[in-house]
């Protein structure tokens, strides 16, 4: 998998198609091995929440819901284009490299 926390991604399938955001968290399912990503400001769901004492008031809040990683594509920080990243060995460590501009992403 070529996605990491903090990467800029674009949604390619579904209702949020074409929108961009930064990955906040990645979740991997143990049994199936599927990876889902929570993207900042995308795929929001409404949740009705009760008051939690005096510190947290109740009301309707927006929560980001996970998006399957197969529906996301990485945006290169250098060229800004959608691209798949390939893995290469560079100075003794494996890094991600943009296929379009051949720049190191990590």
C-alpha positions in Angstrom: 0.0 0.0 0.0 1.3 3.4 -1.0 -0.7 5.7 1.3 0.5 7.0 4.7 -0.8 9.4 7.4 -0.4 13.0 6.3 -0.5 12.3 2.5 -2.6 14.5 0.2 -5.1 12.3 -1.6 -8.0 12.7 -4.1 -11.2 10.6 -4.0 -11.7 8.9 -7.4 -15.0 7.0 -6.8 -18.3 7.8 -5.1 -20.2 10.8 -3.9 -17.0 12.7 -2.8 -15.3 12.1 -6.2 -12.8 14.8 -7.2 -12.4 16.3 -3.7 -9.0 16.4 -2.0 -7.9 16.1 1.5 -5.1 15.0 3.9 -5.2 11.6 5.5 -5.7 11.8 9.3 -5.6 8.1 10.1 -5.4 4.7 8.5 -7.3 1.7 9.8 -6.5 -1.9 8.8 -9.0 -4.7 9.3 -7.4 -7.8 10.9 -9.5 -10.5 9.3 -9.9 -9.1 5.8 -6.7 -7.0 5.5 -8.7 -4.1 4.0 -7.4 -0.7 4.6 -9.6 2.3 5.2 -8.5 6.0 5.5 -10.1 8.9 7.4 -9.6 12.0 5.3 -9.8 15.5 6.7 -13.1 17.2 5.7 -14.4 14.4 3.5 -17.1 11.8 3.8 -18.7 13.4 6.9 -21.6 11.8 8.8 -24.0 13.5 11.3 -24.0 12.1 14.8 -26.5 13.1 17.5 -24.6 13.4 20.7 -25.9 13.7 24.3 -24.3 16.3 26.6 -21.3 14.8 28.5 -21.4 16.8 31.8 -20.6 20.5 31.7 -17.6 20.3 29.4 -19.1 18.8 26.2 -22.5 20.2 25.2 -24.9 18.0 23.2 -26.0 18.5 19.6 -25.4 17.3 16.1 -21.7 16.9 15.2 -20.0 16.0 11.9 -17.7 13.0 12.1 -15.4 11.8 9.3 -16.2 8.2 8.2 -13.5 5.9 6.7 -13.1 5.7 2.9 -11.7 2.5 1.4 -8.1 3.0 0.3 -8.9 1.7 -3.2 -11.1 4.7 -3.8 -8.2 7.1 -3.1 -5.3 8.2 -5.3 -2.0 9.8 -4.0 -1.2 13.3 -5.1 2.5 14.0 -5.6 3.6 16.9 -3.4 6.2 18.0 -6.0 4.2 18.0 -9.3 0.7 18.0 -7.9 -0.5 15.3 -10.3 -2.3 12.0 -9.4 0.1 9.2 -9.6 0.9 5.8 -8.2 4.0 5.6 -6.2 6.7 3.0 -6.8 9.1 1.7 -4.3 12.9 2.2 -4.8 15.9 1.7 -2.6 17.7 5.0 -2.0 20.7 5.4 0.3 20.0 2.1 2.0 16.3 2.7 2.7 13.1 2.1 0.7 11.3 5.3 -0.4 8.3 6.1 -2.4 8.9 7.7 -5.8 6.4 9.5 -8.0 6.0 7.8 -11.4 5.3 11.0 -13.3 8.1 13.3 -12.1 10.6 10.7 -10.5 10.8 12.7 -7.3 11.0 11.1 -3.8 7.8 11.5 -1.9 9.0 10.6 1.6 
